[in-house]
């Protein structure tokens, strides 16, 4: 549960930064930012694996770059379900996916995973 909350906070930070940097990504309130982060976490847990599996041939052909489109689609789907979060088009979604991905990578690099490695 703590890991999900930490991931939601990191996602909220990435979405906030993408709203600041990427034109076409906007939040109406702080509450909608928090709701978008939690909802995006749920969409990433449920819908993203299905999209990744279905689009696997395209991902292989594009050497993984199509995953940006998959991430943009999950962000767009989150914006579609949430009224206070606006993503204006595919390129705004791709920009938000890039910024959010970079923030998640940097925080994951700085904050180590405290779970010990399993030896089976």
C-alpha positions in Angstrom: 0.0 0.0 0.0 2.9 2.4 0.8 4.4 1.7 -2.6 1.1 2.6 -4.3 0.9 5.9 -2.4 4.5 6.7 -3.2 3.9 5.9 -6.9 0.8 8.1 -6.8 2.8 11.0 -5.3 5.5 10.5 -8.0 2.9 10.4 -10.7 1.2 13.5 -9.3 4.6 15.3 -9.4 5.1 14.2 -13.0 1.7 15.2 -14.1 2.1 18.6 -12.4 5.4 19.1 -14.1 3.9 18.1 -17.5 1.0 20.6 -17.0 3.6 23.2 -16.4 5.9 22.3 -19.3 3.6 20.8 -22.0 1.0 23.0 -23.7 -2.4 21.3 -23.8 -2.1 19.6 -20.5 -4.1 21.3 -17.7 -5.6 20.8 -14.3 -8.5 22.7 -12.8 -7.5 22.1 -9.2 -5.1 20.3 -6.9 -7.9 17.8 -6.1 -8.2 16.9 -9.8 -4.4 16.5 -10.0 -4.4 14.0 -7.1 -7.4 12.2 -8.5 -5.7 12.0 -11.9 -2.6 10.5 -10.3 -4.6 7.9 -8.5 -6.7 7.1 -11.5 -3.7 6.9 -13.8 -2.1 4.4 -11.4 -5.3 2.3 -11.6 -5.4 2.6 -15.4 -1.7 1.7 -15.6 -2.4 -1.4 -13.5 -5.4 -2.6 -15.4 -5.5 -1.3 -18.9 -1.8 -0.7 -19.8 -0.8 -4.4 -19.7 -3.6 -5.3 -22.1 -2.7 -2.4 -24.5 1.0 -3.4 -24.2 0.2 -7.0 -25.1 -2.1 -6.2 -28.0 0.4 -3.7 -29.5 3.4 -5.9 -28.9 4.1 -6.4 -32.7 4.1 -2.6 -33.3 6.3 -2.1 -30.3 8.9 -4.5 -31.6 8.8 -3.0 -35.1 9.3 0.5 -33.7 12.0 -0.6 -31.3 9.8 0.3 -28.2 8.9 3.8 -29.3 5.2 2.8 -29.7 5.1 2.5 -25.9 5.0 6.3 -25.8 1.8 6.1 -27.7 0.5 3.5 -25.2 1.4 5.7 -22.3 -0.2 8.7 -24.0 -3.3 6.7 -24.5 -3.5 5.8 -20.8 -3.0 9.5 -19.9 -5.7 10.4 -22.4 -8.1 7.7 -21.1 -7.5 9.1 -17.6 -8.3 12.6 -18.8 -11.5 11.3 -20.5 -12.7 9.8 -17.2 -11.8 12.8 -15.1 -13.4 16.2 -15.6 -10.7 18.4 -14.1 -7.9 17.0 -16.2 -7.5 18.1 -19.8 -5.2 16.6 -22.4 -5.6 18.4 -25.7 -4.6 15.8 -28.4 -2.1 13.1 -29.0 1.0 15.2 -28.9 0.1 16.7 -25.6 -0.4 13.2 -24.3 3.0 12.0 -25.7 4.6 15.1 -24.0 2.9 14.3 -20.7 4.0 10.6 -21.0 7.6 11.7 -21.6 7.7 14.1 -18.7 5.9 11.7 -16.4 8.2 8.9 -17.4 11.3 11.0 -16.8 10.2 12.0 -13.4 9.3 8.4 -12.5 12.7 7.3 -13.7 14.6 10.0 -11.8 12.7 9.3 -8.5 13.2 5.6 -8.9 16.9 6.2 -9.5 17.2 8.5 -6.4 15.0 6.5 -4.0 16.2 2.9 -3.8 13.8 0.0 -3.6 14.0 -1.3 0.0 12.9 -4.8 -0.8 15.6 -7.4 -0.5 16.4 -9.5 -3.6 14.8 -12.9 -3.5 16.9 -16.0 -4.1 14.8 -18.9 -5.3 
